[in-house]
């Protein structure tokens, strides 16, 4: 992964050959797949991005 991001950003990226929504969880560009992300953060912006991605993911599966 060659992108540079900020903690809390949501990316749509390829992981293990599959395109997935991921959240940047550290300043070192460590990402976690949305479906493994538990919204325990206190940042309102990160929480809003998480719920936005869940909505997009649900709509894309229908």
N, C-alpha and C positions, 0 to 999 in steps of 0.2 A: 504494500500500500504506500503510494508516494504522495498522498495528499497531506496537507498541513491544515489542521483544524484547531478549534478551541473546545474546551470542555463544555458539554451540554449541546453541542451541535448534533444534528441528525443528518446522516448521510444515507444514500442508497448506493450500496457498493457490492462488489462481488466477493464472497467469502466461500472458500472451498467449492468453487465452481458454480455457486448459486448467487443470484442477486438478492440482497437482503437489506432491510432497513437496519441501520446500526446507530448507536449513540456513542459519541466520544466521551469516555469516562475519566480521562486524565489529560494533563497537559502534554503527555508524551504520545498522543494519538492512539492510545489503547482504546479499542472499540468493543462493544458488546452488542450482540444481536438483540433487536427489540423484544423478541419473544422470550428472551432470557433476562431481560432487564426488569428489575422490581422498582417501582417508583417510590423510593424512600428518601429522595432528595428534598431539600428544603427550598431550592431555587424555583421560584414561580415560573421563570422562563423555561427551564429544563422540563418542568412538569407539563407545561403547556405544549412543548414540542413533542414530548412523549405521547400525550393523548392525541395530538394531531396525527402522528405517525400511526397510532393504533387505528384511528378512523380511516386513514388512507389504506392501510393494510386490509382492514375488514371490507372496504368497498372494492378493493382489487380482487378479493377472493370470491365475490358474489357475481 
